[in-house]
Structure formats: structure tokens, C-alpha cells
Amino acid sequence: SPPPRPAPAPAPAPSPGSLAEPSTGDLMTFYMYRSQNDANYSLANINTGNLAGIMWYIQNEVVSGAYGPGNKFGITRILRLKVQMRATQPLLDAGMSFGVRVAFDSGKCTGPKCDYDWSKYGYNVGCNNLGDYPFPTYDTHFKGGIWYSLPGACPSRSYMDGDAQCAEQEPGGKCPGKPTGAGDCTWNYEPAGQIMLSELYANSSKQDFWDKPNDDAANLRKVQTAQALFEAKYGKDPPVPPCDFQYEKFYD
């Protein structure tokens, strides 16, 4: 009879600080914002921002006319999202809570360096202060603007091309319950309200509201108008954690 086959070696236990383990990071709870059309769907593999970041995006890309007549993507409203996140251990060990802010195009991560990002640091929440890497690297005249990236399952493919096998191989960072900081459990969200863009124009025309796009004071008033509308409905937001992504540390 043939000799008995050797038993398979047990899988090595995750080393301390690896992406398979919960991290020692703090649980952070704060609000993000997102511009969207009238459709409702579960959010993952998307970009969001703080309110200043989203207002610049709307001004620069949605209502500017640079992408044709009408609002780009049919955007009609600004959503408010209550986000919980916990950084992974490799990211914390590198001195950061946020990774690089990647771009998502129809749910597909288009860079920078998505594979490096996920494999080294797990499916982390990314951020960038407007004016810093990766984009935009110029003065937007929206002081304090931040953009974020929220990686979900199968970020290597667009929404149309994903499947169950891809989702299993690329689980993403969105997870139920409190995020643990493991590489596949870094964030979740719940809907927390909205305003319609039309509400911004209650006391002016759309054209007048978005006038003076390169004027810091005018842009601050735009953000304050949106903020007042949200606060009237939902109260004040708690402070937003600083966007602490650092290029030199992340790509060390």
C-alpha cells in the first residue's frame, strides 16, 4: 500500500500586528458627506468628504458646466453619513490613522497604487487635505476641505464587473458592527440625513450662490450655508479627526 500522505502543515498563526488581527487603534466616530443623485443604494468603494470638500467638488465638477449642461451625474443632494472607523495596525505603526485617498470610478479603485495600499495596510480609509497629494494639489479656496476613500468588497473591478469570487478574495474594509481594525474590518456607516441642493438656493439663484469660485470668503459662506441647513435638521457635528496621511511614511 502507498505510504500515508503527510498531514498538511497547520497554517501559521497571524503574527502580532498583522492584518489578520484587530488593531490597538481607537474607534473614531464622525460624519462624512457625499454628493449623490436621487438613487438610494448601499455605499462602498466610494469617495466622500467633509462638508468643505464636498462643496468644492460640487462647485468644481457638478455645477460648473465643465462636464456639459445640467448637474454632473444628475446630482441633486448632499448626504450625511455617520462613519465609524478604526485604523489597521500596520498603518498605526507607520504613524497614521488614514491611508492615501484613492479614487474610485464606478466602484473601481483607479489609484494611486491600489494593490500596494491594500496589501501593505489593509483596506484602510484614505484621506487627503485639499491642496495635498494626490489631488487636487492646488489651492481650491475651500479652507479645511478633506476628501476620503471608503474601500468595500472587490475594489479592483467596477460595480458592473464584480462577482462573489472577487468579493471573497478582496473583502474590503466595510464590516458590520464596530470596526476592529483588522485588514478587512476598518469602517462602516449609517445614513444620517441629507439636504437638497435646491435648499442652498432658497435666498438666491443657483448662479449667484456658486459665484466667485476662487474667493475664499465667498466659498466659506457657501459651506456655512450648507452647514446651517444640516445643523437646523440634525444638530452640530462632533469634531472631525485630522487627516494625518503622510506620503513619506506611507510609501516608505
Phi, psi and omega per residue, in radians:
S1 nan 2.624 -3.121
P2 -1.158 2.632 3.124
P3 -1.106 2.596 3.133
P4 -1.095 2.464 3.130
R5 -1.268 2.427 3.123
P6 -1.109 2.520 3.109
A7 -1.146 2.490 3.112
P8 -1.096 2.503 3.111
A9 -1.146 2.448 3.109
P10 -1.127 2.550 3.104
A11 -1.107 2.369 -3.130
P12 -1.109 2.460 3.090
A13 -1.160 2.543 3.116
P14 -1.020 2.370 3.098
S15 -1.281 2.656 -3.139
P16 -0.970 2.415 3.127
G17 1.450 0.017 -3.123
S18 -1.368 2.995 -3.097
L19 -1.275 -0.211 3.123
A20 -1.403 -0.217 -3.054
E21 -1.846 2.631 2.942
P22 -1.012 2.643 -3.124
S23 -1.664 2.995 3.082
T24 -1.604 0.140 -3.070
G25 -1.254 2.769 3.083
D26 -1.308 2.560 2.972
L27 -1.358 2.180 -3.142
M28 -1.946 2.308 3.108
T29 -2.170 2.128 -3.125
F30 -2.763 -3.133 -3.050
Y31 -1.941 2.389 2.988
M32 -2.027 2.914 -3.141
Y33 -2.279 2.695 -3.126
R34 -2.602 2.351 3.022
S35 -1.491 2.439 -3.040
Q36 -2.688 2.785 3.031
N37 -1.429 -2.856 -3.055
D38 -1.398 -0.150 -3.112
A39 -1.297 2.518 3.072
N40 -1.961 2.269 3.111
Y41 -2.767 2.794 3.120
S42 -1.170 2.417 -3.002
L43 -1.773 2.237 3.001
A44 -2.888 2.736 -3.049
N45 0.946 0.955 -3.091
I46 -2.348 2.899 2.958
N47 -1.900 2.466 3.107
T48 -2.318 -3.002 3.095
G49 -2.815 3.024 2.836
N50 -1.343 3.117 -3.007
L51 -1.124 -0.711 3.115
A52 -1.098 -0.698 3.127
G53 -1.116 -0.705 3.141
I54 -1.258 -0.647 3.121
M55 -1.126 -0.655 3.073
W56 -1.148 -0.755 3.122
Y57 -1.011 -0.810 -3.135
I58 -1.079 -0.786 -3.119
Q59 -1.136 -0.729 -3.018
N60 -1.400 -0.618 -2.991
E61 -2.069 -0.523 -2.987
V62 -1.563 -0.845 -3.025
V63 -1.863 0.016 -3.014
S64 -1.293 -0.334 -3.044
G65 1.456 -0.051 -3.117
A66 -1.161 -0.357 -3.096
Y67 -2.002 0.434 3.103
G68 1.844 3.051 -3.116
P69 -1.205 2.696 3.141
G70 1.368 3.025 -3.135
N71 -1.347 2.281 3.101
K72 -0.964 2.403 -3.141
F73 1.063 0.232 -3.114
G74 1.139 0.481 -3.055
I75 -1.146 2.296 -3.080
T76 -2.211 -0.186 -2.959
R77 -2.693 2.913 3.036
I78 -2.061 2.121 3.103
L79 -1.576 2.583 3.041
R80 -1.954 2.267 -3.056
L81 -2.146 2.247 3.008
K82 -1.534 1.982 -3.014
V83 -1.940 2.355 2.925
Q84 -1.930 2.377 3.109
M85 -2.559 2.676 3.039
R86 -2.489 2.241 -3.084
A87 -1.247 2.674 3.068
T88 -1.344 2.804 -3.104
Q89 -1.118 -0.779 3.098
P90 -1.022 -0.616 3.114
L91 -1.211 -0.768 3.087
L92 -1.079 -0.719 -3.140
D93 -1.121 -0.451 3.084
A94 -1.484 -0.034 3.043
G95 1.637 0.392 -3.081
M96 -2.405 2.735 2.975
S97 -1.808 -0.414 3.138
F98 -2.051 2.505 3.014
G99 -1.576 -2.913 3.112
V100 -1.187 2.527 3.093
R101 -1.465 1.892 3.115
V102 -1.553 2.829 3.082
A103 -1.723 2.475 3.032
F104 -2.029 2.258 3.087
D105 -2.043 1.882 -3.050
S106 0.918 0.671 3.089
G107 1.553 -0.126 -3.134
K108 -1.685 2.245 3.088
C109 -1.232 2.129 -3.093
T110 -1.919 0.148 3.038
G111 2.086 3.021 0.088
P112 -1.420 2.407 2.946
K113 0.857 1.027 -3.074
C114 -1.022 -0.819 -3.062
D115 -1.097 -0.746 3.079
Y116 -1.029 -0.795 -3.109
D117 -0.986 -0.973 -3.052
W118 -1.200 -0.714 -3.046
S119 -1.242 -0.591 -3.103
K120 -1.499 -0.666 -2.986
Y121 -2.080 0.059 -3.052
G122 1.337 -3.116 -3.086
Y123 -1.443 1.330 -3.006
N124 -1.489 2.721 2.979
V125 -1.339 2.209 -3.133
G126 -1.787 2.756 3.077
C127 -2.592 2.710 2.836
N128 -2.567 2.437 2.993
N129 -1.271 2.297 3.132
L130 -1.015 2.298 -3.016
G131 1.850 -0.263 -3.131
D132 -1.952 2.905 3.089
Y133 -0.906 2.470 0.055
P134 -1.624 -0.395 -3.128
F135 -2.955 2.495 -0.119
P136 -1.437 2.479 -3.106
T137 -1.752 0.402 3.085
Y138 -2.205 2.961 -3.118
D139 -1.252 2.067 3.128
T140 -1.525 -0.230 -3.068
H141 1.172 0.384 2.965
F142 -2.073 1.577 -3.027
K143 -1.062 2.335 3.074
G144 1.400 0.147 -3.127
G145 -1.179 2.437 3.127
I146 -2.334 2.468 2.954
W147 -2.007 2.650 -3.138
Y148 -2.261 2.822 2.965
S149 -2.255 2.395 -3.077
L150 -2.157 1.710 -3.060
P151 -1.399 2.215 3.039
G152 -1.891 -2.822 -3.105
A153 -1.196 2.561 3.044
C154 0.953 0.934 -3.112
P155 -1.300 -0.101 3.125
S156 -1.438 -0.100 -3.115
R157 -2.280 2.761 3.070
S158 -1.264 2.913 3.118
Y159 -0.943 -0.632 -3.054
M160 -1.275 -0.416 -2.995
D161 -1.842 -0.039 -3.114
G162 -1.287 2.733 3.058
D163 -2.610 3.083 -3.040
A164 -1.105 -0.669 -3.137
Q165 -1.121 -0.746 3.109
C166 -1.090 -0.751 -3.133
A167 -1.111 -0.572 3.107
E168 -1.249 -0.709 -3.125
Q169 -1.319 -0.507 -3.110
E170 -2.230 1.376 -2.966
P171 -1.227 -0.333 -3.113
G172 1.322 -3.118 -3.059
G173 -1.811 -0.129 -3.114
K174 -1.341 2.253 -3.078
C175 -2.566 2.691 3.123
P176 -1.307 2.753 3.118
G177 1.276 -2.868 -3.134
K178 -1.319 2.255 3.098
P179 -1.045 2.418 -3.090
T180 -1.636 -0.315 -3.031
G181 1.545 -0.011 2.936
A182 -1.131 2.839 -3.036
G183 -1.071 -0.379 3.138
D184 -1.965 0.356 -3.133
C185 -2.643 1.332 -3.034
T186 -2.002 -0.270 -3.072
W187 -2.820 2.779 2.868
N188 -2.680 3.052 3.140
Y189 -2.604 2.848 2.908
E190 -2.387 2.540 3.121
P191 -1.049 2.463 -3.063
A192 -2.434 0.569 3.025
G193 1.959 3.123 -3.116
Q194 -2.865 2.822 2.845
I195 -2.257 2.657 3.029
M196 -1.519 2.547 3.082
L197 -1.006 -0.580 -3.134
S198 -1.071 -0.462 3.107
E199 -1.162 -0.481 3.116
L200 -1.146 -0.451 -3.014
Y201 -1.769 0.369 -3.074
A202 -1.069 -0.583 -3.073
N203 -1.991 0.250 3.126
S204 -2.798 3.014 3.011
S205 -1.421 2.812 3.062
K206 -0.988 -0.765 -3.113
Q207 -1.100 -0.772 3.140
D208 -1.168 -0.666 -3.108
F209 -1.052 -0.773 -3.063
W210 -1.575 0.184 -3.132
D211 -1.161 2.801 3.101
K212 1.015 1.056 -3.069
P213 -1.157 -0.338 -3.125
N214 -1.860 0.331 -3.117
D215 -1.840 1.988 -3.078
D216 -0.997 -0.771 -3.089
A217 -1.180 -0.720 3.112
A218 -1.109 -0.718 -3.137
N219 -1.192 -0.627 3.075
L220 -1.073 -0.700 3.111
R221 -1.101 -0.643 3.102
K222 -1.077 -0.804 3.132
V223 -1.118 -0.736 -3.131
Q224 -1.122 -0.611 3.086
T225 -1.102 -0.812 3.106
A226 -1.116 -0.744 -3.128
Q227 -1.070 -0.731 3.138
A228 -1.108 -0.663 3.103
L229 -1.116 -0.785 3.111
F230 -1.131 -0.761 -3.088
E231 -1.157 -0.583 3.099
A232 -1.108 -0.540 -3.128
K233 -1.557 -0.683 -2.892
Y234 -2.224 -0.024 -3.077
G235 1.458 3.130 -3.066
K236 -1.351 2.533 3.023
D237 -1.367 2.575 2.955
P238 -1.187 2.919 3.129
P239 -1.049 2.594 3.081
V240 -1.575 2.344 3.094
P241 -1.080 2.568 3.141
P242 -1.106 2.496 3.030
C243 -1.334 1.841 -2.977
D244 -1.860 0.246 3.060
F245 -0.991 2.349 3.092
Q246 -2.302 2.088 -3.044
Y247 -0.959 -0.848 -3.030
E248 -1.105 -0.685 3.136
K249 -1.272 -0.719 -3.041
F250 -1.164 -0.703 -3.085
Y251 -1.760 0.441 -3.129
D252 -1.149 nan nan
